[in-house]
Amino acid sequence: MYFFLSNLSLLDLSYATTTVPQMLVHLVSKEKTISYVGCVVQMYVFLTLGITETWIFAAMAYDRYVAICYPLHYGIQMSQTLCVLLEVSSAFCGLTCALVYTVFAMNLPYCGPNEINHFFCEIPAVLKLACADTSPNDQVDFILGFILLLIPLSLILASYIRISTAILRIRSTQGQIKAFSTCASHITVVTMFCIPCMVMYIRPGSEASSEDDKKLALFYNVISAFLNLIIYSLRNKDVKRAFFKLIGMSEDTQ
């Protein structure tokens, strides 16, 4: 579990670092520009990290399924080799699918003025600047969005259906609460990240509002990464103890 959590933390940090520094500079600067190459690189890296994260979520759901349903076999089934293989497969999927997204987007003609009504370079916002029919790109976005979002979400849902069945068979109420608590944090994080991404990338570009896109992007790029840190950190007893001490409240009060 901690292997995937450490990788998720690294992805969240990299995900925010790809866009947030430039966003902050543009907020205080009069000249809000980015080079063509810089825009392409930002789109590709941002997509790579985001796609990788969706598959890491699926791997984490499987990890919890094995831990709860087969606790005695966990060390054998979730070997270090399998964990690394799941991580590498997720990264490979992110690298290749992001390349397809980016190549299709940058092959379109852009006549100008190339003013992106967005916080950073993101494919749905960039496609609105194209002076050509973007319906083929919408189809590619829908197909890839289906593969990269709905399939991992389906795997996560299947894992948690099996997990819920196993939890209900636990006789100890305390054991049930502990198991549900472990799953609830992951489900919350997945929902906060994947649902806005699904709305952003699967719907046709013609139906998208630039202002709504900004809010969605800000949520799954910045707010989601920040909340992930809080959600997972507060499950650690030492962190909870330090937090309660900071606000002048004892754990017994809770």
N, C-alpha and C positions, 0 to 999 in steps of 0.2 A: 504493500500500500504506500509506504513512504517513498519508494522509488518513483512511483507515478506522481505523487504529490510534489516531489522536488522538481520533476520535469514540468509539471503544470505551473509551478511558481516561476520557473525560468521562462516558460512561454509567455506568461502574463507580463513579466517584466520586459521581455523583448518586444512583445506586442505593443505595449504602451510607449516604450522608448522609440519605436519606429516613427511615431506620429506626434506624440505630446510635446517634445522639445520645439519642433517647428510650429506647432499650434500656438504655443506660448510666445514665441518670437513674433508671429504674425499678429497676435493680440496687441502687442505694444509697439509694433513697427508700422510705419505708413506704407512702406513698400512690401507688399505681400506677394512675393514671386518665388518660383521654383523652376529649375531647369527641366528641359524635356527628359533628359537622362535621369535626373533626380526623381521626377514624377514616376517614371516607369519602374525604377528600382524600388521606390516606396510602395507602389501598388503590388509588385511581385513579392516583396518581403512580407508585407502586411497580410496578403492572401495566404502565403506559405504557412505563416505562424497560425493564422486562424483555422485553416483546414486541418493542420496537424493537431490543433487543440481539440477539434470535434472528435477525431478518432482516439485521442488520448482519453477523452471522456468515456468512450465506449470500452476501452481497455480497462479503465478504472471500475466500470460497472461489472465487467467480468471478474475482476479481482475481488470485488465485494461478494459477488455470487459464490465464488469458490470459498472465500473466507467464512461465509455464513452457512452455506449448504454442505460444504465438505471441509470442516475445520481441521480434521485430523490428517487430511491429504493436502492441506494448503501448501506446505513446504515443498512437496513433490510436484504438484500440478503447476504452481506459480514459481517455477524455478527462475534463477537469474537469467538463464539463456532465453526463456520464453518472454520475460519482461523486456529484455533488450530487443528481441525480435519484434515485439509489438510496438515498441518505441521507434525502431528503425522503419518499420512498415508504415507507421503513421507519418513520419517525416518524409518518406519517399512519396507517399500519396500527396502530401502537401506540396512538395517541390514540383511534381509533374503536373498536377491539376492546376496549380497557380500559373504555371507556364502556359498552359492552354488558354486559360482566362485572359492573361496579359497579351499574348500574341494575337488573339482574336480582336481584342480591344484596340491595339495599336496598329492593326492593319487597316483600320478605317481612315478615311480622309478627314482632316480637321482644318476648316477654313478660317477660323478665328471670328471674333476675338476670343482667344483661349483663356477665358476667365471662369475658373471652376467655382461654382457656388457651393462650397463645401469646406470643412475644416482642414482637409488634407486630400491627397490624390487617392481616390477610391474609384473602382471601375464603374459602378452605377452613375456616379457624378460625372466622370470623364466622358462616358458614352453620350451624355446629353449635349456635348459640344460637337459631336460628329455631324457632318453635313452629308450624310448618306443614310440609307435605310438600315436601322439597327435591329430589325426583327430577327435576322439570323443570330445575332449576338444574344438577343433575349432567349432564343431557343436553346443556345449553348448554355447560357446561365441557368435556365430552368433544369436542363438535364444534369448538369454538374451539381446544381444545388440539391436536386433530388438525391443524387448519389452521395454527396458529401455531407448532407444534413439529415435527410429522412432515413437513410440506411443506418447511420450510427444511432439515431434516436430510436429506431425500431429495435436495434440490438440492446440498447439501454433499457427500453420498455420490457423486452422479453426477459432480460436478466432480473429486473425488479419484480416481475410477476412471479418468477420462481423464488426469488428472495422472500417476497411477502408470504408465499405459501409455507416456506420453511420457518419463518418467524412465528406464524400463527400456531405452529406445532411446538414451539418452545413453551414449556410449562411455567417457567419462572417469569413473573411480570417484569422484574428488574432486567432480566435478560432480553425480553421483548423490547423494552424501552431503550436499552443500550443499542440493540441492533437497528431499531427504527431511527435512532439519533444519528448513527453512522451513515445510514442511507439518505436521511433527510438533507444533510448538508450537501451531499453530492447532487441530489435531485434539484436543490435550489440553485446551485452553481450552474448546472446544465441548462436549466430553464432560463436563467438570466442572460446567458450567452447565446444559446441556439435559437430561441424564439425571435429576438430582434434580427439576427442574421438571416433567418428564414424569410422574414418579411422583406428585408432589404434586397436579397439576391434572387428570390424565386418569383416575385411578382414582376409583371412587364414594366419596362422603363417608362412607358407612356402614362402609367397610372401612378407614378411616384411623384411626390411633392418634395422639392428641395429642402424645405424647412423640416418636414418630417424625417427625411433622410439624415439631416444633421443631428437631430435628437437621437435617432436610433444608433447612429455611428458613435456618438458621444457615450451612449449607454454601454454598448458592448465593447467599446475600446478602452474607456477610462473607468467608468463607474463599476462595471462588472469585475474588472481586474482588482479594483480597490476592495470591493465587497468580498471577493474570494479570499483575500488575505484575512479579513475579519472573521468570516464564517469558519474557515479551517483553523485559525489560530485560537479562537475561543473554545474549541473542543479540547485544547491542551490544558491540563490542570494547572501547570506552572504559569501559563499565560493568563488564565482566568484569575488565579490568585493575585498576580501582579496587577491585573486590571482592576479588580475589586479594591485592592489596597490603594491604587491611584485615586479612585473616586471616593475613598473613605467608607467603603462598605465591606462587610465581612461576607464570606460565602454562605454562612449560616443563615444570613438574612434572606438569601435567595432560596 
